[in-house]
Amino acid sequence: MRIAAISAILSVSVFSVGMALADSLPDNQPATINGIQTACTGVTTDVREDPQWRAYSLRLEFAGNGGQYLGDETVNVSGNGRSVSVNCGGPWVMMMLPPGTYKVSTDVADAGHRDMTIHVPAHVVLHFPNAGGAAQPSGRIASE
């Protein structure tokens, strides 16, 4: 019992340290993290249509139940001698990575965790069906 409790505490501590090492990205402002141009964006339609985002070889989009965009995610990407860890408040994480295979680990607040292997260039929409609530039809108000 005691060993299991100590192991659980160490696991939480390691997870917390890993989360703390992620760089927080400003909204809609490209930043260089570990030599990789990275951006956190996608909050509005106007921002999503900005042509500068087309230059990024990796786009991760985070969506909940009904397709609503989610934010507040931590993304870790590693492979080909590169490693990038970022926190993003918006629904899109963009990176200019060289072509290749990468391991991606994501954590979205109140939505869950995903691990995957991707081949860049890539545009990936990650769905979290337990987050975001139900979408309402346009022009209708939900009853209480």
C-alpha positions, -999 to 999 in steps of 0.1 A, spaced: 0 0 0 27 24 10 47 18 -22 16 24 -43 9 57 -26 46 68 -30 45 58 -67 13 77 -72 27 109 -56 59 106 -78 38 102 -109 18 133 -102 50 152 -94 67 142 -126 35 151 -146 33 185 -129 70 193 -136 65 183 -173 35 206 -175 54 234 -159 82 232 -186 58 240 -214 61 275 -228 29 296 -228 22 310 -262 7 345 -268 -24 346 -290 -19 351 -327 18 359 -323 44 334 -337 71 325 -313 102 304 -316 104 275 -291 135 253 -292 142 265 -327 107 258 -340 84 286 -351 52 280 -332 18 298 -328 -14 296 -308 -43 309 -328 -77 302 -343 -101 320 -319 -120 340 -345 -130 335 -381 -109 365 -392 -78 351 -374 -84 316 -389 -85 331 -424 -51 348 -420 -29 336 -448 2 334 -426 -11 302 -410 -9 283 -443 29 283 -441 29 260 -410 35 223 -417 16 212 -386 -18 224 -375 -35 208 -345 -72 218 -339 -90 210 -307 -128 204 -308 -154 192 -284 -189 177 -285 -208 192 -315 -176 205 -331 -171 235 -308 -135 247 -306 -117 240 -273 -88 259 -258 -64 257 -228 -43 228 -241 -8 216 -235 9 201 -265 42 181 -266 58 173 -299 90 153 -303 108 135 -331 136 141 -357 158 155 -330 133 181 -320 112 187 -289 86 214 -283 62 218 -254 37 246 -253 5 258 -236 -21 274 -258 -53 293 -248 -68 291 -283 -81 261 -304 -52 259 -329 -15 250 -322 7 256 -353 43 245 -358 68 248 -387 83 214 -384 104 197 -411 87 167 -427 89 135 -407 73 114 -380 66 129 -346 51 118 -313 24 141 -301 9 142 -266 -19 166 -258 -38 175 -226 -69 197 -229 -83 212 -197 -115 195 -186 -114 174 -218 -87 147 -216 -54 134 -229 -44 120 -263 -12 104 -275 -6 99 -312 21 95 -339 17 119 -369 35 124 -402 42 161 -410 30 179 -430 -3 174 -412 -36 190 -403 -52 171 -374 -85 178 -357 -85 162 -322 -121 155 -310 -129 154 -273 -166 143 -271 -168 148 -233 -161 185 -235 -178 215 -250 -214 208 -244 -242 206 -270 -243 229 -299 -274 251 -302 -290 258 -336 -285 294 -348 -312 318 -336 -325 295 -308 -320 300 -271 -316 270 -248 -343 267 -222 -334 265 -186 
